[in-house]
Amino acid sequence: MGIQSVNLKRFVPEQGPAAWTGKAMSSNPSLWLKSLTADQIKELEAAALHFANSGKDVGELSASDFPLPTMQAQLQQLQHSLLHEHGFQVFRGLPVSEYSQQEIATIFCGVGAHLGKARSQNAQGHILGHVKDIGADAEDHNTRIYQTAQRQSFHTDSADVVGLLCINDAKEGGESLLVSAGTLYNTLLERHPDLLPYLFEPIATDRRGEVPPGEKPYMTIPVFNHHEGFLTVFYQRQYIESAQRFEEAPRLTAKHIEALDRLDELANDPELHLSMRLEPGDMQFVYNHSQLHDRMGFIDHEAIDKRRHMLRLWLSMENDRPLPECFKQRYGSIVPGDRGGIVVSGTQLNVPLEVS
């Protein structure tokens, strides 16, 4: 009672456009869904051809290698929306069925390069990830859930911005879900204020076998973090639970579990979260510090070339918010523009064009 009453004095509701509800966003898709024009598509294709003629590897691609003169204003607006508004946006209409895998990867990495620096997504140094069911065992503590067809649950990734490009959609299911961390925080403050302080305490999260040199196999980062005027979220419930396998990890108390349960319950409320079905050619960008994202389980097509397939980017933006010191456990550096990703001993950055 004492510690909670003291902590509650510093908890005030989050204000501004980042504290949105799914109900409001689903009724106003023009806020976040932007259709590419024919001229913009031509400019993206021309930039991809320009880069192909340079002879460089996609892993070396920078914004200067991928000129987008007329799209600059729209990309600056995207960055502003991610950092200062509702925190996500979708570009629709890229004709991916007309492109080779190389062209798709180049365009996606090129757009990403105008937002930030690409970061490694796994121990293999992949800066272009493939979100696809490869038959991995979801019960294995070292499995990344995106390699399965199971629902992921609401979580954050290890980067400032998460980008997805849809190549193929599933036969059934696989919807993308987003929920505002500010809205979750506000709702907990209103309905369960006694539980909120437990989400500001360090909580162990499993690294799932991807351990940087000198680090523990788990991190201890609070779910919610107040730092220099920003509320920043860090969450993956499945990895929090699997971290309890380490005897030295801080134990979850009954109150921690109750707080996490209420958080999950609210995230799954259709009044609070937004559900969208990404179509082939959609590019979705999500600001990881103010949003949780999820993916529903799915049933895939039988034909291999039709199966659900997303490309993923993790990006670090130069003009981003400051992060608390504890994020060094996950991000390595917390310097804007040079933070995030997964780096272990021997990691070398590369761009795999096929699922490995």
C-alpha positions, 0 to 999 in steps of 0.5 A, a space after each residue: 500500500 505504501 509503495 504503491 501510493 507513493 508511486 501513484 503520485 507521479 502517474 498522470 494520464 498520457 495526452 496527445 495523438 499517440 494515445 488512440 483507440 482502435 475504435 477511433 482509428 478504424 473509423 478514420 483510415 485516412 489518418 494512417 492508410 496512404 495509397 501510392 500514386 502511379 508517379 510515386 510507384 514509378 519513382 520507386 522503380 526508377 530508384 531501384 534501377 538506379 541502385 541496381 546499376 550501382 553494382 552495390 549489395 542491398 546491405 550497403 544501400 543508403 538514402 543517397 543510393 535511392 533517390 526519391 526527390 518527389 516522395 521526400 515530403 511524404 516520407 518526412 510526414 511519415 517520420 513525423 507521424 511515427 514520432 509525434 502523432 499516432 505512431 504507425 502508417 501503411 503505404 498501399 499499392 506497390 505492385 509486388 507481383 510484377 517485381 523480382 525478389 531483388 527488386 522488392 528487397 531493394 525498394 523496401 530497404 530503400 524506403 527504409 533508408 530514408 527513415 533510419 539505419 537498418 539494424 540486425 534482426 537476429 544472430 545471423 545479422 539479417 537486416 532484412 527479415 522474412 516473416 514466414 512459417 518455416 515449421 519451427 517449434 513454438 514450444 522451443 524456448 529458442 524459437 522466434 514466434 514469427 517463424 511459426 503460424 501461431 498467434 504472436 501476442 502483443 509485443 514490441 521488437 528491438 528497434 525504434 521502427 518496425 517495417 513490414 512489406 507484404 508479399 503474400 497474405 495467408 489463406 485465412 487469418 494473419 491479421 496485423 493488430 496494433 494497440 497504443 501503449 499510452 492508451 493501455 497505460 491510461 486505462 490501467 491508471 483508471 481501472 487498476 491503479 494499484 497494479 500499474 507500479 508493478 509494470 514500472 519495475 524491472 522484469 526479466 525477459 528471455 533473450 531466446 538464445 541470442 546473447 550478446 558477449 558479456 550479457 545474461 541470457 535475459 534482460 531486466 527492463 520494465 514494461 513501462 518506462 518514464 524518461 525525459 517526458 516520454 512513456 516508452 514501452 518494452 514487452 513480450 509476455 511469452 519471453 517474460 514467462 520463459 525467462 523464469 527458467 533461469 534461476 537467477 532471474 528476478 521472480 514474478 510475484 502474484 502482483 506482477 502476474 496480475 498486472 501483466 494479465 490485465 495488460 494483456 486483457 486490455 490489449 486484446 479489447 477490440 475497443 482499444 486495438 486496431 486490426 488490419 489485414 495487410 494486402 500484397 504490396 502494403 508497407 506498414 511502419 510502426 513506432 516501437 516505443 509507443 505501440 504494441 503489435 501482434 499477429 493473429 494465427 493463420 492457415 496458409 495456402 498449400 502452394 509454396 509460392 502462395 504462402 504468407 510471406 512478409 519482409 521486415 525491417 528494424 530501423 533506428 532514426 537519428 532524431 528519435 526520443 531518448 531511451 532510459 539506461 536500462 535499454 542498453 541491455 537490449 539495444 546495446 547503444 541508446 544513441 539515436 540513429 545507432 541503436 537497436 538490433 541483435 548483435 552477438 559474437 561474430 555477427 556480420 550484417 547481410 541481406 538474405 533474399 530467401 528464407 533461411 
